[in-house]
Amino acid sequence: MSPSPKGVYIHIPFCKYICSYCDFNKFFIQRQPVDKYIDCLTCEINNMPNVKNIETIYIGGGTPSALNDEQLHRLLTALRKKIPHKLNEFTFEANPEDLTPSRVALIKQYGVDRVSMGVQTFNNELLKILGRGHVADDVDMAINNCKRFGIENINVDLMFSLPKQTMEDLYDSMKKIINYDISHVSCYSLILEQKTKLYNQVRDKKVILPSNEMEEKMYNQVITYLTKNGYNQYEISNFSKIGHESIHNSNYWRNMEYYGLGAGAHGYVEGIRYANQGALKFYIDSMIEHGHAVREKNKVTEKEQIEEEMFLGLRLLEGIDLIEFEKKYGRKIEEIFSAVMAKNLEEGYLEIVDNKLRLTKKGLFYGNEVFSEFLLD
């Protein structure tokens, strides 16, 4: 029997506007059955069988801050009734323009101690291209309101390799973050996803993206600049002040188990990975008819566990402990992946330091290509 999950992820699939680059499971909030969705989510929360070991809650989306105060109050009340004990971390995702004093006071009242906001860039022209609903000044308001109500643990999402983005734009955004003294930065390259507005614009040559060389250059500048200014890069895309690493997300990368609640959410419990119904109607109907919304389940085999251990563990800059791996699986990594390891060590994408296998600085940008080689036939 696996230890009971330490984390809960809750998916709020509603947005007040749809960003041009986003392919997450989300719906434009107007005329959606939001109250019915909260009822179903409450039912799912109440059905969690074992919550005594829960240490982290993460409310993500979509846009959780798109809910109104009453809906948010109902959701948070149900959550804290089910999980009343003190948490190590309680994260709430929000758009900057939604973090008004009353909204921050409300989430703080229920124990939220970490806010993650999608800033993406401080260039208003680029924000418009991305279809964001905020301007740079809203970020200032949001950060001040969070700090005013005692939420000091703030993550800002930044993006690079955006259409028309220059190195100066990127530096300007990073400088602002340094000045705000933010505790955590998640910095991602724009990934062009099919079926998004931006994908169509790029395909039709209405929007031009920076080259691969420019993208790599920007990523390296992000690492250099943030590291120089007191941030520790602990994962491919994540940087934090010491002691402010995301506990919830780090547990994902350490392949630990968690509950996933809401439409399209994924969870991992007792060695089984599961996915909920993604479509709102199917999720709600399933919850009403069956008391759960699980669409599919997969018992994770040892082969899959080993694969996941590799491509999740290698995301962390500390890498994978070779001795711990052998204790866990009774086999050495070098035996299972001898050819792949030799190739990537020789090409300079991987290194072994203090008995840990990890990506090199050169390997960080090519992480996804390296991970794909650790799939077992």
KEVODREN-645842 format. One line per 2 residues: their letters; for each residue x, y, z of N, C-alpha, C. Coordinates in steps of 0.02 Angstrom, whole numbers, plus 50000, padded with zeros to 5 digits. Layout:
// residues N
A> X,Y,Z,X,Y,Z,X,Y,Z  ...
END
This chain:
// residues 377
MS> 50043,49940,50000,50000,50000,50000,50044,50062,50000  50032,50107,49951,50071,50170,49948,50052,50215,50007
PS> 50098,50259,50027,50077,50309,50077,50023,50353,50048  49979,50380,50090,49924,50420,50062,49951,50485,50033
PK> 49914,50514,49984,49939,50573,49949,49954,50631,49996  50005,50670,49976,50025,50728,50016,49997,50793,49986
GV> 49970,50790,49925,49948,50851,49892,49878,50844,49862  49845,50901,49852,49781,50904,49817,49786,50958,49764
YI> 49769,50939,49702,49764,50989,49649,49690,50998,49632  49667,51060,49627,49597,51075,49611,49595,51118,49548
HI> 49558,51094,49498,49557,51129,49433,49494,51171,49426  49505,51236,49414,49449,51282,49399,49456,51300,49325
PF> 49411,51273,49282,49423,51278,49210,49396,51342,49177  49377,51392,49218,49344,51451,49190,49393,51509,49181
CK> 49382,51548,49128,49423,51607,49115,49377,51664,49093  49397,51726,49110,49358,51784,49088,49376,51803,49017
YI> 49432,51779,48994,49453,51788,48924,49499,51730,48907  49507,51715,48843,49548,51658,48822,49613,51685,48791
CS> 49669,51668,48822,49734,51691,48796,49749,51657,48729  49784,51694,48686,49794,51670,48617,49838,51608,48613
YC> 49877,51593,48667,49926,51538,48664,49904,51477,48704  49848,51482,48740,49832,51431,48792,49793,51372,48764
DF> 49816,51310,48781,49777,51251,48761,49756,51209,48821  49756,51240,48882,49734,51204,48941,49659,51191,48937
NK> 49636,51147,48982,49564,51132,48985,49528,51192,49017  49499,51234,48974,49468,51295,49001,49408,51315,48959
FF> 49363,51356,48989,49301,51378,48956,49289,51451,48974  49265,51489,48926,49246,51559,48938,49189,51558,48990
IQ> 49197,51596,49044,49154,51587,49104,49081,51608,49094  49069,51654,49048,49000,51679,49041,48953,51624,49018
RQ> 48894,51623,49050,48841,51575,49035,48861,51502,49048  48912,51490,49089,48931,51422,49108,48898,51404,49175
PV> 48887,51339,49187,48854,51319,49251,48905,51318,49308  48930,51376,49326,48985,51380,49375,48963,51355,49443
DK> 48903,51375,49464,48879,51354,49531,48870,51278,49535  48845,51250,49482,48838,51177,49479,48906,51143,49482
YI> 48955,51174,49448,49023,51148,49448,49052,51148,49520  49040,51203,49557,49065,51208,49626,49031,51154,49669
DC> 48966,51141,49657,48931,51087,49693,48965,51020,49682  48982,51006,49619,49014,50942,49601,49084,50938,49631
LT> 49119,50993,49630,49187,50996,49658,49184,50984,49733  49133,51013,49765,49124,51002,49838,49112,50929,49853
CE> 49072,50897,49810,49059,50825,49818,49124,50785,49811  49164,50804,49761,49228,50769,49750,49276,50780,49809
IN> 49276,50841,49836,49318,50856,49895,49296,50812,49954  49230,50808,49965,49205,50769,50022,49219,50694,50014
NM> 49226,50671,49951,49238,50599,49938,49311,50578,49944  49357,50626,49954,49427,50605,49961,49433,50561,50022
PN> 49459,50499,50014,49456,50452,50070,49505,50465,50127  49565,50489,50111,49616,50494,50163,49654,50559,50155
VK> 49641,50606,50199,49672,50672,50191,49719,50691,50249  49731,50642,50294,49770,50659,50354,49842,50679,50338
NI> 49869,50654,50281,49939,50670,50264,49945,50728,50214  49888,50760,50197,49891,50815,50149,49933,50873,50178
ET> 49983,50894,50138,50027,50949,50159,50020,51010,50114  49997,50999,50052,49991,51054,50005,49925,51052,49967
IY> 49898,51111,49953,49841,51118,49908,49861,51168,49855  49842,51153,49793,49856,51198,49737,49792,51207,49697
IG> 49766,51268,49696,49706,51283,49656,49729,51316,49592  49721,51280,49534,49746,51305,49471,49691,51306,49418
GG> 49711,51321,49357,49660,51326,49305,49689,51326,49235  49649,51352,49188,49597,51402,49195,49619,51461,49238
TP> 49570,51492,49269,49584,51550,49312,49541,51546,49374  49569,51520,49430,49529,51517,49492,49501,51585,49512
SA> 49539,51639,49498,49515,51705,49519,49458,51731,49476  49438,51692,49425,49379,51711,49385,49314,51697,49424
LN> 49318,51655,49475,49258,51642,49517,49240,51705,49555  49175,51714,49569,49155,51772,49609,49166,51756,49684
DE> 49159,51806,49726,49174,51797,49797,49133,51742,49829  49069,51738,49811,49025,51689,49842,49046,51618,49821
QL> 49061,51609,49757,49083,51543,49733,49149,51522,49765  49194,51570,49771,49259,51557,49801,49251,51539,49875
HR> 49208,51575,49908,49193,51563,49979,49167,51492,49988  49121,51470,49945,49093,51402,49950,49146,51349,49939
LL> 49188,51360,49889,49241,51311,49874,49291,51306,49932  49314,51364,49956,49365,51364,50009,49337,51338,50075
TA> 49273,51352,50088,49241,51326,50149,49241,51249,50147  49219,51221,50090,49217,51147,50083,49287,51117,50092
LR> 49336,51150,50062,49405,51124,50066,49430,51124,50138  49421,51179,50173,49449,51184,50241,49409,51144,50292
KK> 49346,51129,50274,49307,51085,50317,49334,51013,50312  49352,50995,50251,49379,50928,50239,49452,50922,50263
IP> 49491,50976,50251,49562,50976,50270,49574,51035,50317  49556,51027,50382,49561,51085,50427,49632,51097,50454
HK> 49675,51045,50449,49741,51052,50482,49787,51101,50444  49839,51121,50479,49887,51169,50450,49924,51137,50392
LN> 49932,51175,50339,49966,51150,50279,50037,51179,50275  50079,51145,50237,50146,51173,50224,50144,51227,50170
EF> 50092,51221,50126,50087,51269,50070,50017,51266,50041  49988,51324,50028,49921,51328,49998,49925,51381,49943
TF> 49926,51358,49881,49936,51403,49823,49870,51417,49787  49862,51480,49767,49804,51501,49729,49828,51538,49667
EA> 49808,51514,49608,49826,51547,49545,49778,51604,49531  49805,51659,49505,49762,51717,49492,49789,51759,49436
NP> 49744,51796,49403,49765,51848,49358,49778,51911,49399  49829,51951,49382,49845,52010,49422,49786,52056,49434
ED> 49745,52067,49382,49691,52117,49388,49637,52094,49437  49636,52028,49455,49585,52003,49502,49605,52010,49575
LT> 49668,52026,49588,49693,52025,49657,49680,52093,49692  49616,52108,49699,49595,52168,49734,49603,52157,49810
PS> 49602,52211,49850,49608,52201,49923,49557,52151,49951  49494,52157,49930,49442,52112,49958,49455,52039,49938
RV> 49478,52029,49877,49492,51961,49853,49551,51930,49890  49604,51968,49900,49662,51942,49936,49643,51928,50009
AL> 49604,51973,50039,49581,51962,50109,49541,51897,50114  49500,51883,50064,49457,51823,50065,49500,51760,50063
IK> 49547,51755,50016,49587,51693,50011,49633,51685,50071  49658,51740,50097,49702,51738,50156,49664,51710,50216
QY> 49601,51728,50222,49558,51705,50277,49555,51628,50280  49560,51595,50222,49555,51522,50220,49624,51488,50220
GV> 49676,51528,50232,49742,51497,50239,49785,51496,50177  49763,51527,50122,49807,51532,50063,49868,51572,50083
DR> 49928,51543,50072,49989,51578,50091,50038,51587,50033  50014,51567,49973,50057,51574,49913,50012,51592,49854
VS> 50029,51644,49819,49991,51664,49760,50036,51657,49699  50008,51628,49646,50045,51621,49583,50007,51660,49529
MG> 50041,51710,49501,50005,51752,49452,50037,51750,49383  49994,51747,49332,50018,51745,49263,50032,51815,49238
VQ> 50094,51837,49246,50114,51904,49224,50136,51901,49150  50177,51852,49133,50203,51838,49065,50253,51890,49040
TF> 50236,51954,49043,50282,52007,49021,50257,52073,49050  50302,52122,49055,50281,52189,49077,50273,52237,49018
NN> 50277,52209,48957,50269,52250,48897,50195,52247,48876  50160,52304,48880,50088,52305,48867,50070,52284,48796
EL> 50113,52300,48748,50100,52280,48679,50101,52203,48672  50151,52173,48705,50155,52099,48703,50097,52067,48740
LK> 50075,52098,48794,50017,52071,48831,49955,52069,48787  49949,52121,48745,49892,52124,48699,49895,52067,48648
IL> 49955,52055,48621,49963,52000,48572,49945,51933,48604  49963,51925,48668,49949,51862,48703,49875,51856,48724
GR> 49838,51911,48717,49767,51909,48735,49755,51913,48810  49804,51940,48847,49797,51945,48920,49749,52002,48937
GH> 49719,51999,48996,49669,52049,49016,49697,52102,49062  49762,52099,49077,49791,52148,49122,49843,52191,49087
VA> 49861,52246,49119,49918,52287,49096,49970,52285,49152  50030,52309,49137,50086,52304,49184,50070,52334,49253
DD> 50032,52390,49253,50015,52423,49317,49973,52379,49364  49934,52333,49334,49893,52287,49375,49937,52242,49419
VD> 49997,52226,49393,50042,52182,49430,50065,52218,49493  50079,52282,49486,50100,52324,49543,50047,52322,49597
MA> 49984,52332,49577,49928,52330,49624,49923,52262,49658  49928,52209,49618,49919,52141,49644,49973,52123,49695
IN> 50035,52139,49679,50090,52123,49725,50084,52162,49790  50067,52226,49784,50058,52268,49844,50001,52243,49888
NC> 49946,52221,49856,49889,52196,49895,49907,52130,49931  49942,52086,49895,49962,52022,49927,50006,52035,49988
KR> 50055,52079,49979,50102,52093,50035,50066,52128,50092  50019,52172,50074,49981,52209,50126,49942,52161,50171
FG> 49917,52106,50142,49878,52058,50182,49920,51999,50206  49986,52006,50201,50030,51956,50231,50044,51896,50188
IE> 50028,51899,50123,50047,51844,50078,50112,51865,50044  50167,51843,50073,50234,51863,50048,50260,51814,49996
NI> 50234,51752,49998,50260,51700,49953,50223,51707,49886  50255,51741,49839,50222,51757,49775,50263,51728,49717
NV> 50228,51692,49673,50261,51670,49611,50235,51711,49553  50280,51729,49509,50262,51764,49448,50282,51720,49389
DL> 50234,51707,49344,50250,51672,49281,50274,51722,49230  50332,51708,49200,50358,51749,49146,50365,51706,49084
MF> 50359,51737,49025,50369,51700,48963,50423,51734,48921  50459,51693,48883,50507,51722,48835,50497,51689,48768
SL> 50532,51714,48718,50523,51691,48649,50453,51709,48623  50429,51768,48643,50363,51792,48622,50368,51828,48556
PK> 50313,51834,48518,50314,51872,48456,50338,51943,48470  50383,51968,48429,50409,52037,48434,50449,52051,48498
QT> 50460,52002,48540,50496,52014,48603,50571,52023,48589  50600,52074,48619,50672,52085,48613,50706,52065,48678
ME> 50772,52060,48676,50810,52046,48737,50799,52102,48789  50791,52164,48764,50779,52221,48809,50712,52212,48846
DL> 50660,52189,48810,50595,52176,48842,50603,52126,48899  50639,52073,48884,50649,52020,48933,50686,52046,48995
YD> 50739,52084,48983,50777,52114,49038,50734,52160,49080  50692,52199,49045,50649,52247,49080,50601,52210,49128
SM> 50572,52154,49103,50527,52114,49146,50564,52085,49205  50624,52059,49194,50662,52029,49249,50683,52081,49300
KK> 50702,52141,49275,50722,52195,49321,50664,52213,49368  50604,52217,49339,50545,52235,49379,50534,52183,49434
II> 50542,52119,49417,50533,52065,49466,50584,52072,49523  50646,52086,49504,50699,52096,49555,50679,52153,49602
NY> 50653,52208,49573,50634,52266,49613,50575,52251,49660  50530,52206,49638,50473,52188,49681,50494,52140,49737
DI> 50554,52110,49730,50578,52062,49779,50531,52002,49784  50513,51976,49726,50469,51917,49722,50508,51856,49745
SH> 50472,51809,49779,50508,51750,49807,50517,51694,49757  50478,51693,49702,50480,51636,49656,50464,51660,49585
VS> 50500,51634,49537,50487,51650,49466,50484,51585,49426  50430,51576,49388,50426,51521,49340,50434,51552,49271
CY> 50484,51531,49234,50500,51564,49171,50499,51513,49114  50451,51521,49068,50440,51472,49015,50449,51503,48947
SL> 50473,51462,48902,50473,51482,48832,50402,51472,48805  50380,51516,48761,50315,51507,48729,50315,51443,48689
IL> 50266,51399,48702,50259,51338,48662,50198,51347,48619  50208,51339,48555,50153,51348,48507,50111,51285,48505
EQ> 50049,51290,48530,50005,51232,48532,49953,51236,48476  49941,51178,48445,49890,51176,48393,49822,51195,48422
KT> 49778,51217,48378,49709,51236,48397,49707,51299,48441  49761,51338,48444,49758,51402,48480,49758,51458,48428
KL> 49734,51516,48450,49730,51574,48405,49800,51592,48380  49849,51589,48426,49918,51609,48407,49947,51561,48356
YN> 49931,51496,48363,49955,51446,48315,49932,51465,48244  49868,51483,48239,49840,51502,48173,49873,51565,48146
QV> 49887,51613,48191,49918,51675,48170,49990,51663,48144  50025,51618,48177,50094,51602,48156,50092,51563,48090
RD> 50046,51516,48086,50038,51476,48025,50023,51520,47964  49980,51571,47976,49961,51617,47922,50011,51675,47913
KK> 50068,51669,47950,50122,51719,47945,50100,51790,47965  50048,51794,48008,50027,51859,48034,50069,51878,48094
VI> 50099,51827,48125,50142,51838,48184,50206,51798,48173  50262,51828,48187,50327,51794,48179,50358,51783,48249
LP> 50380,51722,48261,50411,51706,48325,50488,51711,48319  50522,51724,48375,50596,51725,48373,50623,51657,48351
SN> 50684,51656,48326,50716,51594,48303,50734,51550,48362  50750,51487,48347,50773,51440,48399,50835,51465,48434
EM> 50880,51495,48395,50943,51521,48423,50928,51577,48472  50880,51621,48454,50861,51676,48498,50828,51649,48562
EE> 50786,51598,48553,50753,51567,48611,50804,51540,48660  50855,51504,48635,50907,51476,48678,50947,51531,48713
KM> 50960,51584,48674,50998,51641,48702,50958,51674,48759  50892,51682,48748,50849,51712,48799,50848,51669,48862
YN> 50842,51603,48853,50840,51557,48911,50904,51562,48951  50961,51564,48916,51025,51569,48952,51031,51635,48989
QV> 51004,51689,48959,51006,51754,48992,50961,51755,49055  50904,51721,49050,50860,51715,49109,50897,51681,49166
IT> 50930,51625,49151,50967,51589,49203,51021,51633,49233  51061,51664,49190,51117,51706,49213,51093,51764,49256
YL> 51041,51800,49231,51018,51861,49265,50985,51845,49332  50940,51795,49332,50905,51779,49395,50953,51750,49447
TK> 50998,51707,49424,51047,51677,49470,51091,51731,49502  51113,51778,49460,51155,51833,49484,51119,51876,49535
NG> 51052,51877,49531,51013,51920,49575,50980,51882,49633  51010,51826,49652,50989,51793,49714,50937,51739,49708
YN> 50922,51717,49646,50874,51663,49637,50911,51598,49622  50886,51544,49653,50916,51478,49642,50874,51441,49591
QY> 50904,51420,49536,50867,51380,49487,50866,51308,49512  50806,51284,49532,50802,51217,49560,50767,51168,49512
EI> 50738,51195,49458,50704,51153,49408,50711,51188,49342  50702,51154,49287,50715,51182,49221,50687,51252,49212
SN> 50625,51263,49234,50591,51327,49222,50579,51367,49286  50604,51342,49343,50585,51373,49407,50644,51398,49448
FS> 50635,51459,49475,50688,51493,49512,50657,51519,49577  50694,51514,49632,50665,51539,49694,50719,51567,49740
KI> 50697,51610,49785,50740,51628,49841,50746,51566,49885  50801,51558,49918,50812,51497,49959,50754,51488,50008
GH> 50728,51426,50010,50672,51411,50056,50604,51425,50027  50601,51451,49965,50536,51467,49934,50522,51424,49872
ES> 50555,51367,49867,50539,51321,49812,50465,51299,49819  50432,51286,49764,50362,51263,49768,50362,51191,49795
IH> 50333,51183,49854,50331,51115,49885,50285,51070,49844  50226,51097,49825,50177,51057,49788,50206,51031,49722
NS> 50234,51077,49683,50261,51056,49618,50322,51012,49625  50363,51025,49676,50422,50982,49688,50401,50910,49702
NY> 50343,50902,49735,50318,50834,49748,50299,50799,49683  50273,50836,49633,50260,50806,49567,50326,50780,49538
WR> 50377,50823,49539,50441,50805,49508,50476,50749,49545  50458,50740,49608,50487,50683,49646,50442,50622,49641
NM> 50393,50626,49595,50350,50569,49579,50308,50546,49639  50285,50594,49680,50244,50576,49738,50170,50579,49719
EY> 50129,50548,49760,50058,50541,49743,50017,50603,49765  49961,50614,49730,49919,50673,49745,49849,50660,49718
YG> 49800,50694,49747,49731,50694,49720,49725,50748,49667  49688,50734,49614,49672,50784,49563,49596,50790,49559
LG> 49568,50849,49572,49496,50858,49573,49476,50911,49521  49417,50900,49491,49391,50948,49443,49394,50921,49371
AG> 49363,50959,49325,49359,50937,49255,49429,50934,49224  49445,50876,49196,49509,50868,49162,49569,50859,49207
AH> 49557,50857,49274,49613,50850,49321,49641,50779,49318  49706,50773,49332,49740,50708,49337,49762,50698,49409
GY> 49761,50636,49432,49784,50620,49499,49826,50556,49498  49857,50542,49555,49901,50483,49561,49893,50458,49633
VE> 49856,50402,49640,49840,50377,49707,49848,50301,49709  49884,50277,49760,49895,50204,49769,49920,50171,49706
GI> 49969,50203,49673,50001,50174,49614,49959,50178,49551  49902,50214,49555,49858,50220,49496,49855,50293,49474
RY> 49870,50305,49411,49860,50371,49382,49789,50373,49352  49753,50428,49362,49685,50433,49336,49674,50502,49306
AN> 49624,50506,49262,49606,50570,49231,49531,50578,49236  49509,50638,49253,49437,50654,49256,49411,50674,49187
QG> 49345,50670,49180,49313,50695,49120,49334,50768,49109  49350,50785,49046,49373,50853,49032,49317,50901,49015
AL> 49269,50877,48975,49213,50921,48955,49169,50935,49016  49150,50998,49023,49111,51020,49081,49048,50979,49091
KF> 49011,50969,49036,48947,50932,49041,48960,50861,49064  49010,50828,49034,49025,50759,49053,49047,50754,49126
YI> 49087,50803,49147,49111,50804,49217,49051,50809,49265  49008,50858,49252,48950,50870,49296,48903,50810,49295
DS> 48887,50785,49235,48842,50727,49229,48870,50666,49266  48934,50655,49258,48967,50597,49290,48965,50603,49366
MI> 48978,50663,49391,48977,50674,49464,48906,50662,49491  48855,50686,49454,48786,50679,49477,48764,50606,49474
EH> 48782,50571,49419,48760,50501,49409,48800,50451,49449  48867,50461,49453,48910,50409,49482,48945,50430,49546
GH> 48943,50495,49562,48978,50518,49622,49053,50525,49612  49075,50514,49550,49145,50526,49532,49148,50545,49458
AV> 49205,50571,49436,49209,50593,49366,49268,50560,49330  49293,50505,49357,49353,50473,49328,49337,50444,49259
RE> 49376,50466,49210,49366,50444,49140,49410,50383,49125  49471,50384,49152,49516,50327,49140,49564,50318,49198
KN> 49585,50254,49207,49633,50237,49260,49689,50196,49230  49748,50203,49257,49805,50164,49232,49849,50144,49291
KV> 49853,50079,49304,49897,50053,49356,49968,50061,49330  50009,50100,49365,50076,50114,49341,50121,50053,49351
TE> 50148,50028,49296,50193,49970,49299,50262,49993,49324  50304,49944,49342,50371,49964,49364,50409,49998,49307
KE> 50399,49974,49247,50432,50005,49188,50411,50078,49183  50346,50092,49189,50322,50161,49185,50347,50203,49243
QI> 50350,50172,49303,50376,50207,49361,50448,50230,49350  50488,50185,49322,50558,50201,49309,50564,50258,49257
EE> 50523,50253,49204,50523,50307,49153,50504,50374,49184  50450,50373,49225,50428,50435,49257,50482,50463,49304
EM> 50513,50418,49341,50567,50437,49388,50622,50475,49350  50636,50451,49289,50690,50482,49250,50669,50550,49224
FL> 50612,50554,49188,50598,50619,49157,50568,50670,49204  50542,50649,49262,50522,50698,49313,50583,50719,49354
GL> 50623,50669,49376,50681,50683,49418,50733,50725,49383  50742,50715,49318,50792,50754,49282,50772,50827,49271
RL> 50707,50842,49282,50686,50912,49279,50718,50953,49336  50728,50919,49393,50758,50953,49450,50832,50959,49441
LE> 50860,51018,49457,50931,51028,49446,50975,50985,49491  50947,50963,49548,50987,50919,49591,50995,50850,49559
GI> 50949,50833,49512,50954,50771,49476,50927,50710,49514  50948,50651,49492,50924,50588,49520,50980,50555,49559
DL> 50965,50538,49622,51015,50506,49665,51023,50433,49643  51083,50416,49620,51095,50349,49593,51088,50295,49646
IE> 51108,50310,49708,51104,50260,49762,51031,50249,49782  50993,50306,49788,50922,50300,49806,50883,50262,49753
FE> 50900,50275,49689,50866,50240,49634,50877,50165,49640  50938,50144,49653,50954,50072,49659,50917,50041,49718
KK> 50913,50078,49774,50876,50053,49833,50803,50042,49815  50775,50089,49777,50703,50088,49761,50686,50032,49712
YG> 50729,50023,49660,50711,49976,49607,50754,49913,49604  50805,49910,49648,50847,49850,49649,50892,49843,49588
RK> 50897,49895,49549,50941,49894,49489,50974,49962,49482  51033,49962,49453,51069,50024,49442,51042,50059,49379
IE> 51039,50126,49381,51018,50164,49321,51064,50147,49262  51130,50140,49277,51179,50127,49224,51166,50060,49188
EI> 51136,50012,49224,51120,49948,49192,51060,49956,49145  51009,49992,49170,50946,49997,49132,50955,50042,49070
FS> 50993,50096,49078,50998,50146,49025,51071,50156,49001  51109,50102,48997,51181,50109,48984,51196,50149,48920
AV> 51163,50132,48864,51178,50165,48800,51157,50238,48801  51096,50251,48827,51069,50320,48829,51113,50364,48873
MA> 51132,50337,48931,51174,50376,48977,51242,50391,48946  51273,50339,48917,51340,50349,48887,51337,50403,48833
KN> 51286,50400,48791,51278,50448,48735,51271,50520,48762  51226,50529,48811,51212,50596,48837,51268,50624,48881
LE> 51304,50579,48915,51363,50601,48954,51417,50625,48906  51426,50586,48852,51478,50603,48803,51462,50668,48766
EG> 51398,50677,48750,51378,50737,48712,51372,50799,48757  51379,50788,48823,51380,50846,48869,51312,50870,48890
YL> 51260,50828,48881,51193,50848,48903,51180,50826,48975  51215,50773,48997,51208,50747,49065,51276,50745,49099
EI> 51275,50746,49166,51337,50737,49204,51320,50700,49268  51371,50669,49299,51362,50638,49364,51405,50676,49414
VD> 51372,50705,49465,51407,50743,49516,51381,50720,49584  51427,50702,49629,51408,50677,49696,51355,50622,49693
NK> 51366,50574,49650,51321,50517,49642,51251,50536,49620  51246,50594,49585,51181,50614,49558,51187,50625,49483
LR> 51139,50597,49447,51136,50607,49374,51094,50668,49361  51122,50717,49325,51084,50779,49314,51100,50809,49246
LT> 51055,50854,49224,51067,50891,49162,51124,50941,49173  51165,50949,49122,51216,51002,49123,51181,51068,49104
KK> 51218,51123,49109,51190,51188,49088,51170,51183,49014  51213,51152,48974,51197,51143,48902,51135,51100,48894
GL> 51126,51049,48937,51070,51003,48931,51003,51032,48951  51003,51086,48991,50940,51114,49016,50894,51135,48960
FY> 50921,51168,48909,50879,51192,48854,50851,51135,48812  50889,51079,48811,50868,51021,48769,50837,50965,48811
GN> 50812,50984,48871,50786,50935,48918,50735,50887,48888  50686,50913,48851,50633,50869,48824,50661,50816,48777
EV> 50711,50835,48737,50742,50786,48692,50779,50732,48732  50813,50754,48785,50849,50706,48828,50800,50659,48862
FS> 50745,50687,48890,50697,50644,48926,50668,50590,48881  50652,50610,48819,50618,50562,48773,50662,50500,48760
EF> 50728,50507,48770,50772,50449,48759,50770,50400,48817  50738,50418,48873,50734,50373,48930,50670,50333,48931
LL> 50635,50332,48874,50576,50288,48870,50600,50218,48854  50576,50169,48892,50597,50099,48881,50554,50068,48828
D> 50585,50027,48785,50546,49993,48731,50504,49938,48761
END
